[in-house]
Amino acid sequence: MDRPVAQATNFKILGPNEGDFYWQPVPANGFIRNILSQATTGSDANFSIGTQTVAPGCFVREHTHAREEEIIVVLEGRGVARIDGVEHALEKGSAVFVDKKRLHHFLNPHDEPMTFLWILLPGGLDRFFAEIGRPMTPGDPAPAPFPRPVNIAEIEARTVFGWTDASYDPKNG
């Protein structure tokens, strides 16, 4: 039997140090890697995928996504997923699905970093991380913690957030 011949010629392969890397502001600190998205692949599907490393003792603020569904898979470390106020322990290999408009955040109360793969459908989380972060090169030492942009609420509303905990916004100290 003959092998099928692909009609489309679009594909993309990235090595472990490829993609766009950004240091993240407080309270998550750590860094993200934007791996693939509709914009970088030309895909018909609107998605974004990347990794986020949350520094020890730090967290991703509580938030919702108005239109997006999110998948998280813990690659290294351990932490807590707080979904609608209920805490769920996470460890390497744990997976989380969060539907639209559901309150959620991810905490790392431990002494080692926690890294997870994130997938957002439809995409856009990659644009958010690029706007709030500082470019980095893999292997660079972490910068001192830095604040979120002054216009964080506008960036969140324009990208992929429905509601976010404003406790750590620059205007709130």
C-alpha positions, 0 to 999 in steps of 0.5 A: 500500500502506498503511503499517503502524500501530505497536501499541506506543507505547514509544520513546525519543530522547536528544540528545548531552548527555542520559542519566546522566553519571558521573565514574569513579574510578581506574584508568580516570578519565574518565567514562561516559554511561549512554544506554539500558537496559531500566530506562529504556526499558521494553524486553522485552530486558535490555540496557544501552548507553552510552559510556566515555571512558578518560583518557590513560594510564589503563585499565579493570581486567581483569575477567570477566562471569559472565553477560553478553556485551559489545560495544565500538566505539571512537568516538574515540582509540585504545588496546589490548584485552587479551583473555586476556592477548593485546593487540589494537590498537584505533583509531577504528571498531574493534569487539570482542565479548567472551563470558561469563567471558573475561578482558578489559580496555581500556587507553589508553596514549596522550596523548588520551582514548579513547571507546568505545560499550559494550553489555552483554547482559543489562544492568546495567553502567549500574547499576555505573557509577552506583554507583561514579561521581560525577554530572557535567554534560557540559562540567564540568572533570574532578575530581582522580582519586578512589578506588573505593568501599570496598565495590567488591567487593560492588558488582561481585558484585551487578551484572555482574562475575564476577571483577575484578583487585583491585589498585586496590581501596581496601583494597589501596592 
